[in-house]
Amino acid sequence: MGIHGWEHYELGKEMAEANVAKLLEMYKREDQKYINKCCEHLDMSSLLSEEGKKKVKEQCQHHEEAKIKIALEIADRLTKTE
């Protein structure tokens, strides 16, 4: 996975059409998804197989990457000079 990969294609499309206020909302949304997924992982860690743990960890990483992608776009827009 990576912040510029195909797994974030839909997010990239949404970001392209968003203003800074919408980007901030998106960041908060992805942050909450990340928190929820990590809590799910902690709650279920004793019940998950190693493969299940790996999958949940990958999902957490995906949400963290989405947050980073949005944060970079916000920073770029706020610091862009013309």
Contacts in CASP RR format, 6 or more apart in sequence:
PFRMAT RR
TARGET T0000
AUTHOR 0000-0000-0000
METHOD contacts of the structure
MODEL  1
MGIHGWEHYELGKEMAEANVAKLLEMYKREDQKYINKCCEHLDMSSLLSE
EGKKKVKEQCQHHEEAKIKIALEIADRLTKTE
1 7 0 8 1.000
1 58 0 8 1.000
1 61 0 8 1.000
1 62 0 8 1.000
1 65 0 8 1.000
2 8 0 8 1.000
2 65 0 8 1.000
3 65 0 8 1.000
3 66 0 8 1.000
3 68 0 8 1.000
3 69 0 8 1.000
3 72 0 8 1.000
4 69 0 8 1.000
7 62 0 8 1.000
7 65 0 8 1.000
8 65 0 8 1.000
8 66 0 8 1.000
8 69 0 8 1.000
11 26 0 8 1.000
11 66 0 8 1.000
11 69 0 8 1.000
11 70 0 8 1.000
12 69 0 8 1.000
14 26 0 8 1.000
15 23 0 8 1.000
15 26 0 8 1.000
15 69 0 8 1.000
15 70 0 8 1.000
15 73 0 8 1.000
18 26 0 8 1.000
20 74 0 8 1.000
20 77 0 8 1.000
20 78 0 8 1.000
23 70 0 8 1.000
23 73 0 8 1.000
23 74 0 8 1.000
23 77 0 8 1.000
24 74 0 8 1.000
26 70 0 8 1.000
27 67 0 8 1.000
27 70 0 8 1.000
27 71 0 8 1.000
27 74 0 8 1.000
30 63 0 8 1.000
30 66 0 8 1.000
30 67 0 8 1.000
30 70 0 8 1.000
31 67 0 8 1.000
33 63 0 8 1.000
33 66 0 8 1.000
34 60 0 8 1.000
34 63 0 8 1.000
34 64 0 8 1.000
34 67 0 8 1.000
37 56 0 8 1.000
37 59 0 8 1.000
37 60 0 8 1.000
37 63 0 8 1.000
38 60 0 8 1.000
40 56 0 8 1.000
41 48 0 8 1.000
41 53 0 8 1.000
41 56 0 8 1.000
41 57 0 8 1.000
41 60 0 8 1.000
44 56 0 8 1.000
45 53 0 8 1.000
48 56 0 8 1.000
END
